[in-house]
Amino acid sequence: MAITASMVKELREMTGAGMMDCKKALNETNGNMDEAVEFLRKNGQAKAEKKASRIAAEGLCTVVVKDDRTAAVVEVNSETDFVAKNDTFKEFVTAVANQAVDSDAADMDAFMEEAWKEDASKTVKDALVEKIAVIGENLKIRRFEKVTAENGCVVSYVHGGGRIGVIVEAETSVVNDAVKEALTNLAMQIAALNPKYVCRDEISADYIAHEKEILLAQIMNDPKESQKPEKVINGMIEGRVNKELKEICLVDQVYVKAEDGKQTVAKYLEQVSKEVGAAVSVKKFVRFETGEGLEKKNEDFAAEVAAQMK
């Protein structure tokens, strides 16, 4: 069967694959459009497997909020920052976030096996594999988290064009623009200062004990400090632990927009609560940072081009 330019164009629009790949698929399947799509999917899988060993530590985080009560944040990785800025990749990350906000999956394996919202004939994994074939880099849906507020609302903040994605869940009987603005301010603070906990109640006694052991060892290794009375040393340890907790607990942090430079987040929430006439508290937050904890490939683009020209 003769393969026409219009057939190639149609297949390309259906799959997003390259023109030559579409032409090859149609030739291999004697012009059968459905079989050609399947051929590209299988070929995409082969390409994806070849690329799977390549480091994907760039990418984007994004957040989707649904009805002020449900939100999902996702991180999707690419190999290069160039692809992370590509519109095709950005659209895919948004689609993954839209998938996550409606998902009931408890883990990534279950998420990857879900029917893809944009085409129920595919799974999320299939959609990823096809996107790898189109973009030509190893891509990875690294993680997602869905947050549902039972007695309040959720707000989101995305920083740096997708470098950091934050969700804040609040408990409050009043949900209005003032409350959302205050929570967005806190989401921005979380993005900037990266607290680990909402409050001290979330920190285990084991963590505190471990930190005290480390501080005691540091003091004992200091010739001057180790000579101080035990009571003084214990006071030094408590002081240093408290200083650390003020940095890692959101409500203990100084509110970054405080006019006096002293107001804590806890005091800011008290102020907001008085202004709106209802208690407003942060129940939970989620912060994703692109490539966090991943080893990044050290690239020399000039050397890479030179190597290819040899």
C-alpha positions as CSV (number, residue, x, y, z in Angstrom):
1,M,0.0,0.0,0.0
2,A,1.3,3.5,-1.0
3,I,2.0,5.6,2.1
4,T,0.9,9.2,1.5
5,A,2.1,12.4,3.2
6,S,-1.4,12.9,4.6
7,M,-1.2,9.5,6.3
8,V,2.1,10.4,7.8
9,K,0.7,13.7,9.0
10,E,-2.3,12.0,10.6
11,L,-0.2,9.5,12.4
12,R,2.2,12.2,13.6
13,E,-0.7,14.3,15.0
14,M,-2.1,11.2,16.7
15,T,1.2,10.2,18.4
16,G,3.5,13.2,18.4
17,A,6.3,10.9,17.0
18,G,8.8,12.1,14.4
19,M,7.9,12.2,10.7
20,M,10.4,9.5,9.7
21,D,9.3,7.3,12.6
22,C,5.7,7.7,11.5
23,K,6.6,6.8,7.9
24,K,8.5,3.7,9.0
25,A,5.6,2.6,11.2
26,L,3.2,2.9,8.3
27,N,5.5,1.0,6.0
28,E,5.9,-1.8,8.5
29,T,2.2,-2.1,9.0
30,N,1.1,-1.7,5.4
31,G,-0.7,1.6,6.1
32,N,-2.9,0.3,9.0
33,M,-3.2,3.3,11.2
34,D,-4.1,1.4,14.4
35,E,-1.2,-1.1,13.9
36,A,1.1,1.8,13.2
37,V,0.2,3.4,16.5
38,E,0.9,0.1,18.2
39,F,4.2,-0.2,16.4
40,L,5.3,3.3,17.6
41,R,4.3,2.4,21.1
42,K,6.3,-0.8,21.1
43,N,9.3,1.0,19.4
44,G,8.9,3.7,22.1
45,Q,9.2,1.1,24.8
46,A,12.5,-0.1,23.2
47,K,13.8,3.4,23.1
48,A,12.8,4.0,26.7
49,E,14.6,0.9,27.8
50,K,17.8,2.1,26.1
51,K,17.5,5.5,27.8
52,A,16.5,4.2,31.3
53,S,20.1,4.0,32.5
54,R,20.7,7.7,31.7
55,I,20.5,10.1,34.6
56,A,17.3,12.2,34.8
57,A,17.8,14.8,37.5
58,E,16.4,17.9,35.8
59,G,12.7,18.5,35.2
60,L,9.8,20.2,36.8
61,C,7.5,20.1,39.8
62,T,4.0,21.3,39.5
63,V,0.8,21.4,41.5
64,V,-2.9,21.1,40.6
65,V,-5.6,22.3,43.0
66,K,-9.2,21.0,42.7
67,D,-12.1,22.8,44.5
68,D,-9.9,24.3,47.2
69,R,-9.9,21.0,49.1
70,T,-7.8,18.6,47.0
71,A,-4.4,19.2,45.5
72,A,-1.6,17.1,44.1
73,V,2.1,17.9,43.5
74,V,4.3,15.9,41.1
75,E,7.9,15.8,40.1
76,V,8.7,14.6,36.6
77,N,12.4,14.4,35.7
78,S,14.3,14.9,32.4
79,E,17.9,14.6,31.5
80,T,18.5,18.2,30.6
81,D,17.3,21.6,31.6
82,F,16.7,22.3,27.9
83,V,13.9,19.7,27.8
84,A,12.5,20.9,31.1
85,K,11.8,24.2,29.5
86,N,10.1,22.6,26.4
87,D,6.4,23.2,26.1
88,T,5.7,19.5,25.2
89,F,7.4,18.4,28.4
90,K,5.6,21.1,30.5
91,E,2.2,19.9,29.1
92,F,3.0,16.4,30.0
93,V,4.0,17.3,33.6
94,T,0.6,19.2,33.9
95,A,-1.2,16.1,32.6
96,V,0.6,13.9,35.2
97,A,-0.5,16.4,37.9
98,N,-4.1,16.3,36.7
99,Q,-3.9,12.5,36.8
100,A,-2.5,12.5,40.3
101,V,-5.2,14.9,41.7
102,D,-7.9,12.4,40.7
103,S,-5.9,9.3,41.6
104,D,-6.6,6.9,44.4
105,A,-3.2,5.2,44.0
106,A,-1.3,4.5,47.2
107,D,2.1,4.3,45.6
108,M,4.0,4.9,42.4
109,D,3.6,1.4,41.1
110,A,-0.2,1.6,41.3
111,F,-0.1,5.1,39.8
112,M,1.9,3.9,36.8
113,E,-0.6,1.2,36.1
114,E,-3.7,3.5,36.1
115,A,-5.6,4.2,32.9
116,W,-4.3,7.5,31.5
117,K,-7.0,10.2,31.8
118,E,-6.2,11.6,28.3
119,D,-6.5,8.2,26.6
120,A,-8.0,5.3,28.6
121,S,-6.6,2.8,26.2
122,K,-3.1,3.5,27.7
123,T,-1.7,3.4,31.2
124,V,0.3,6.2,32.8
125,K,3.4,4.1,32.1
126,D,2.4,3.8,28.4
127,A,2.0,7.6,28.2
128,L,5.4,8.1,29.7
129,V,7.1,5.7,27.3
130,E,5.5,7.4,24.3
131,K,6.7,10.8,25.6
132,I,10.2,9.4,25.9
133,A,10.0,8.4,22.3
134,V,8.8,11.8,21.2
135,I,11.2,13.9,23.3
136,G,14.2,11.7,22.9
137,E,15.4,11.8,26.5
138,N,15.0,9.5,29.6
139,L,12.0,10.9,31.5
140,K,10.8,9.7,34.9
141,I,7.7,10.3,36.9
142,R,9.6,10.4,40.2
143,R,7.0,11.0,42.8
144,F,3.6,12.5,43.6
145,E,1.5,13.3,46.7
146,K,-2.1,14.0,46.9
147,V,-3.5,16.1,49.8
148,T,-7.2,16.4,50.7
149,A,-8.4,18.9,53.3
150,E,-11.3,17.5,55.4
151,N,-11.9,20.6,57.5
152,G,-10.5,23.6,55.6
153,C,-8.7,24.1,52.4
154,V,-5.5,23.7,50.4
155,V,-3.3,26.2,48.6
156,S,-0.3,25.8,46.3
157,Y,2.8,27.7,45.3
158,V,5.2,26.9,42.5
159,H,8.6,28.6,42.6
160,G,11.2,29.2,40.0
161,G,9.1,28.1,37.0
162,G,8.7,24.6,38.5
163,R,11.9,24.1,40.5
164,I,9.9,23.9,43.8
165,G,6.2,22.9,44.3
166,V,4.4,23.4,47.6
167,I,1.0,22.4,49.0
168,V,-0.3,23.7,52.3
169,E,-3.3,22.2,54.0
170,A,-5.1,24.3,56.6
171,E,-7.8,23.6,59.1
172,T,-10.3,26.5,59.2
173,S,-14.0,27.0,59.2
174,V,-13.6,30.1,57.0
175,V,-12.2,29.8,53.5
176,N,-12.0,33.2,51.8
177,D,-9.5,35.3,49.9
178,A,-7.8,36.6,53.1
179,V,-7.2,33.0,54.4
180,K,-5.9,31.8,51.0
181,E,-3.6,34.8,50.8
182,A,-2.2,34.1,54.2
183,L,-1.6,30.4,53.4
184,T,0.0,31.3,50.1
185,N,2.4,33.5,52.0
186,L,3.3,30.5,54.1
187,A,3.7,28.3,51.1
188,M,6.2,30.8,49.7
189,Q,8.0,30.7,53.1
190,I,8.1,26.9,52.9
191,A,9.6,27.1,49.4
192,A,12.3,29.5,50.6
193,L,13.2,28.2,54.0
194,N,12.5,24.5,53.7
195,P,11.2,23.6,57.2
196,K,10.9,19.9,57.9
197,Y,7.9,20.0,60.3
198,V,4.8,22.0,61.0
199,C,5.5,22.1,64.8
200,R,7.5,20.4,67.5
201,D,4.8,17.9,68.3
202,E,5.7,16.1,65.0
203,I,9.3,15.6,66.1
204,S,10.1,12.2,67.7
205,A,11.8,12.0,71.0
206,D,14.4,9.8,69.4
207,Y,15.3,12.6,67.0
208,I,15.8,15.1,69.8
209,A,17.8,12.6,71.8
210,H,20.0,11.9,68.8
211,E,20.6,15.6,68.2
212,K,21.6,16.1,71.9
213,E,24.1,13.2,71.6
214,I,25.7,14.9,68.7
215,L,25.9,18.2,70.4
216,L,27.3,16.7,73.6
217,A,30.0,15.0,71.5
218,Q,30.9,18.3,69.8
219,I,31.2,20.0,73.2
220,M,33.3,17.2,74.7
221,N,35.7,17.5,71.7
222,D,36.2,21.2,72.4
223,P,39.0,21.7,74.9
224,K,37.4,24.8,76.4
225,E,33.7,23.9,76.4
226,S,34.3,20.4,77.8
227,Q,35.7,22.0,81.0
228,K,32.5,23.8,81.8
229,P,30.2,22.5,84.6
230,E,27.6,19.8,83.7
231,K,24.7,22.2,84.3
232,V,26.2,24.8,81.9
233,I,26.8,22.1,79.3
234,N,23.2,20.9,79.6
235,G,22.0,24.5,79.2
236,M,24.2,24.9,76.1
237,I,22.7,21.8,74.6
238,E,19.2,22.8,75.2
239,G,19.8,26.2,73.8
240,R,21.3,24.8,70.6
241,V,18.5,22.3,70.2
242,N,15.9,25.0,70.6
243,K,17.8,27.1,68.0
244,E,17.7,24.2,65.5
245,L,14.0,23.5,66.1
246,K,13.2,27.2,65.4
247,E,14.8,26.6,62.0
248,I,13.1,23.3,61.0
249,C,9.6,23.9,62.5
250,L,7.4,26.1,60.4
251,V,5.4,27.7,63.2
252,D,8.6,28.5,65.1
253,Q,10.2,30.3,62.2
254,V,10.2,34.1,62.0
255,Y,7.6,35.0,59.4
256,V,9.5,36.3,56.4
257,K,7.1,39.2,55.8
258,A,7.0,40.3,59.4
259,E,7.4,44.1,59.6
260,D,9.3,43.9,62.9
261,G,11.4,41.0,61.8
262,K,10.4,39.1,64.9
263,Q,6.9,37.8,64.5
264,T,6.8,34.1,64.3
265,V,4.6,32.1,61.9
266,A,2.6,31.0,64.9
267,K,1.9,34.6,65.8
268,Y,1.1,35.5,62.2
269,L,-1.5,32.7,62.1
270,E,-3.0,34.1,65.4
271,Q,-3.2,37.5,63.7
272,V,-4.9,36.1,60.6
273,S,-7.4,34.1,62.8
274,K,-8.4,37.3,64.6
275,E,-8.9,39.1,61.3
276,V,-11.1,36.5,59.7
277,G,-13.0,35.5,62.9
278,A,-12.0,31.9,62.9
279,A,-9.1,29.7,63.9
280,V,-6.6,29.1,61.1
281,S,-3.9,26.5,61.5
282,V,-1.5,24.6,59.3
283,K,-2.2,20.9,59.4
284,K,0.3,19.7,56.8
285,F,2.6,20.8,54.0
286,V,4.3,19.1,51.2
287,R,7.4,20.5,49.5
288,F,9.0,18.9,46.4
289,E,12.2,20.3,44.9
290,T,13.3,19.1,41.5
291,G,16.2,16.7,41.6
292,E,16.3,16.8,45.4
293,G,18.6,14.0,46.5
294,L,19.5,12.9,42.9
295,E,23.0,12.7,41.5
296,K,23.2,15.1,38.6
297,K,25.2,14.4,35.5
298,N,28.2,16.7,35.1
299,E,27.9,17.7,31.5
300,D,30.4,19.5,29.3
301,F,28.3,20.4,26.3
302,A,31.3,21.5,24.2
303,A,33.2,18.3,24.8
304,E,30.1,16.3,24.0
305,V,29.7,18.0,20.6
306,A,33.4,17.7,19.9
307,A,33.2,14.0,20.6
308,Q,30.3,13.5,18.2
309,M,32.2,15.3,15.4
310,K,35.2,12.9,15.6
